[in-house]
Amino acid sequence: MLKKVFVADLSVGMYIQELCGPWIDHPFWKKSFLLEDEQTLAKVRDSSITHVWIDPAKGLDTPVVVQDELLCEGPVVAPVVPIAPVLPRPSPPAPG
């Protein structure tokens, strides 16, 4: 299934099925291709194109977003934050 994504959300490995916009507004002679390197990705981002259609069956998909958090594979581990040890209070000095 094709997905329409912002150019800013593209990454190397995605398959661009179609560039949204007139062919005269971008430097590509093909309308569909695999994003194979950072240079090509930079060309897409530097063009006037704002959206593209990607085909996840032919390349990478966009990350899944749930409630503004990216999902990742594997267990979610909270960062370990060191805490200061709790020391007993010193006894008050004996009167005398």
C-alpha positions in Angstrom: 0.0 0.0 0.0 1.4 3.4 -1.0 1.9 6.1 1.7 2.1 9.9 1.2 4.9 11.3 3.3 6.7 14.6 3.8 10.1 14.9 2.1 11.5 15.7 5.6 10.5 12.2 6.7 12.3 10.3 3.9 15.3 8.2 4.7 17.8 6.2 2.6 16.3 2.8 1.7 12.8 4.0 1.0 11.3 3.4 -2.5 9.8 6.6 -4.0 6.9 5.6 -6.1 5.9 9.1 -7.2 7.2 12.7 -6.6 4.3 15.0 -5.9 4.5 18.0 -8.1 5.3 19.0 -11.7 8.3 17.2 -13.2 9.8 20.6 -14.1 10.2 21.4 -10.3 12.6 18.6 -9.5 16.0 17.3 -10.9 14.9 13.7 -11.4 14.1 12.2 -14.8 12.4 9.1 -13.3 9.2 9.3 -11.3 10.0 6.2 -9.2 13.2 5.0 -7.7 15.0 3.6 -4.6 16.6 6.2 -2.4 20.1 4.6 -2.3 22.3 7.3 -0.8 22.4 10.5 1.2 23.2 12.6 -2.0 20.0 11.6 -3.7 18.1 12.2 -0.5 19.6 15.7 -0.3 18.6 16.4 -3.9 15.0 15.5 -3.1 15.0 17.7 0.1 16.6 20.6 -1.8 14.0 20.5 -4.5 10.6 22.3 -4.3 8.8 18.9 -3.7 7.2 18.8 -0.3 5.6 15.3 -0.5 6.2 11.9 -2.1 4.4 8.6 -2.4 6.5 5.7 -1.0 6.0 2.0 -1.6 6.9 0.1 1.6 6.7 -3.2 -0.3 9.7 -2.2 -2.4 11.7 -0.3 0.3 11.8 0.8 3.9 8.6 2.0 5.6 8.0 5.0 7.8 8.3 4.4 11.6 5.1 3.7 13.4 4.0 6.6 15.6 1.7 6.1 18.5 0.8 9.1 20.7 3.8 11.0 19.4 6.3 8.3 20.4 8.2 6.2 18.1 7.8 2.5 18.6 10.9 0.3 18.5 11.5 -3.4 18.6 12.5 -5.0 21.9 11.7 -4.1 25.4 11.5 -0.4 26.4 14.2 0.2 29.1 14.1 3.3 31.2 17.5 5.1 31.6 19.4 4.3 34.7 19.7 7.5 36.9 22.2 7.2 39.8 20.9 8.6 43.0 22.8 9.7 46.0 22.9 7.3 48.9 20.7 8.1 51.9 23.0 8.5 54.9 21.7 8.4 58.5 21.4 11.7 60.3 24.2 12.3 62.8 23.1 12.1 66.4 22.9 15.5 68.2 25.8 16.1 70.5 25.3 15.0 74.1 24.6 17.8 76.5 27.3 18.5 78.8 
